[in-house]
Amino acid sequence: MAFSLILASASEIRAQLLRNAGVGIDIQPARIDEETIRASLKADGASPRDLADALAEFKARKISEKNPGRLVLGCDQIAELGGEVLSKPQTEEDAKAQLAKMSGQTHRLLSAAVLYQDGKAIWRHVGVVRLRMRELSQDYIDNYVPRNWNSIRHSVGAYKLEEEGVRLFAKVDGDYFNVLGLPLSELLSYLILRGDLEI
């Protein structure tokens, strides 16, 4: 039987990246109260990196408990600007405010992935990318957001680098897969090492 894992995420781009790499997946999005978990972890002084890792683990654990023996992948991505965690924009005005704040600045994207099996974490990785945003005019922001809203409202930082959002950046340091929300190279290396995938 061909190898497959359970992706505890509704992210279409993560699913596509895994399928493109020849990894069989079943999709079972984990329903967790992210805002409550975030607030609790932040109150305990968790770093943005720890926050991304913990949210990915919560998702993997929840689905793993329902699927004995199966390998479950939980993921989360966080944008961090000067120590502040940026969430997915709730409204167009929220997206405009985030972009104005990031304009001309460097922020980090932290893409966490955790593999669970039988209720235990067996692998984890947090990929980090540094992105320097160009100085954006308010007119551009005011036009960019409504033009791209249906897509960017699902993205931390209110942009997608694989779409028009690439114009926003002067420099990107890091693995492109991490920008898309999945430390794919590291995950594949682990699955190959385990013997789940052939190379």
N, C-alpha and C positions, 0 to 999 in steps of 0.2 A: 504494500500500500504506500502511495506517495506521501511524503512528509507534509504536514500542515500544522499551523498553529492558530490559536484564536486571537484575533485582534480586538481588544477591549476598547474600541474607539469607533466613532462614526465618521472619522476623517476620511474623505474620499481620496485625498492626495496620499495619505499613508498607505491606504489599501492598494492604490495604484502602484506606488513605489515597490511594495512587497511583491505584488503580482508580476511587475515588470522584471524583478530579480529572480523570478521562478519559484517564489515561496508560496505554497498553497495556504490560503487563509479562510477561516470562518469568521464572520463578523458578529460580535456580541457587545454592543456598546454598554459600558458600565454607567449606571445611573448613580452618581454620588452628589452630595450637596457641596459642590466645590467652594462656594462662597463662605460657608460656615467653616470648612476645613482650613481655607486660606486665612480667615480671620483668627482662628485658634492658633495656627502655626505662627502667624505674624506676631500675635500677642506673646508667644513664647520666645520671640526673637529669632525665628528661623531666617536664614539667608535666602535670597532668591533661588540659589542653586538647590538648597535643601527643600524649598517649597515645590519646585518642579519635580524633584525626585520623589517626594512624599505623595504628591498627587498622582503621579504615574503608578506608584506602588499601591495606593488605595484602589485604583481602577483594576489593576492586575489581580490583586487579592480577591476582590469581590467576585470577579468572573471565575477565578481559579477554584473558589470554594464550591461552585456549582458544576465544575467540570473535572472530576478526579482523573488524574493521569495525563490530562492534556497540558500542553505548553501554552501559556497565556501571556500576551504582550500588552502591557499598559504603557501609555505615553502621555506626556504633558509638555507644553511649551510655555515659557514665560519670557516676557520682554522686561528688561530692567534698565532704567535710566537714572544714573546717579544714586543708586540704592533704592529707588522707588520702583515698585512692581506695577507694570502697566497691564491692564486687563483688556479683554475684547471690548470694543466700544459698544455701548448700549444704544446710542443714538447717533445721528449724523453730527450733531453739535459736539458730542463727546469725541468722535473721531477727529473732527477739525481741531479741537483743543489739544488732543494727543499729538497730532502732527505738528502743530505750532510749537509745542513744548520740545519736540525732538529736532526741529529744524536747526541745522547747523551743528548738531550735537552727535556724539557717538553713544550708541546704546548697545546692549548685549541681548542676544537671543539665547536662551538656555533650553535645549531640547532633551528631555529626559525619557529614557525607556527602561522598563523593568520587566524581566521575564519571571513568571511564577510557574511552579509545577507542584501540584498536591499541597497547595496552601503555603508554599515557602518560596521566597525570592532566591533564584539561582544565578541571576546575572543582572547587572544594572550599569547604565552609562549615562552621563550628562554631557552632551556636546555643546560647545560654546562658540558663538560667532559674534564678532564685533562689526557693527555697521555704522558708518559715518554718513549722516544725512546731509544733503545739500541744503543751502539756505533757500527756503521756500517762500515765495510771496504769498500773502494772504489771499490774493485773487486766485492763484493756482490751487491752493488748498480748498477754497470755497467751491471751485469747479470740479476738482479731482474727487472729492468725497461723494457728492451725489452721483457722479458719472460711474463710480465704481462701488457704490454702497452695497449692492446685492452680494458682491464677492468679499469685500474687505470687512464686513460686519462680523464675519466668522474668524477674523485674524487678529491676534495680539499686535498692537502697534498700528492697526488700521492700514495695512498695506499687504500686497502679495508681490514678492520679488519676481515671480514667474509671470507676472502680468505688467500693467502700466507702472506698478510700484517700483520697478527697476530704475525708472527715471529719477526717483527720489534720492538715490544714493551715489555718493562720490567714491566710496570705498567699502568693500566687503572683505573681511578677513575671517576665513573659516570654511568649513565644508558646506557646500550648497545643500546637501541632503539635510543638514541640521537646520538650515533656513526653512526648509519645507516641513520640519517638525519631526524628523526621525534620524537618529544616528545610524544610518543604514549600513555603512561599511563595517562599523564595529559589531553590529548585530550579526551580519552575515559571517564575519570572521568567527564569532562564537559558535554559530550554528554549524559551520564547516568543521571547527575543532571538535565539536560534540559528535560529529558523524551524521548529523541530520541532513546536511546538504553535501553533494559531491562537488569536487573541483579537480 
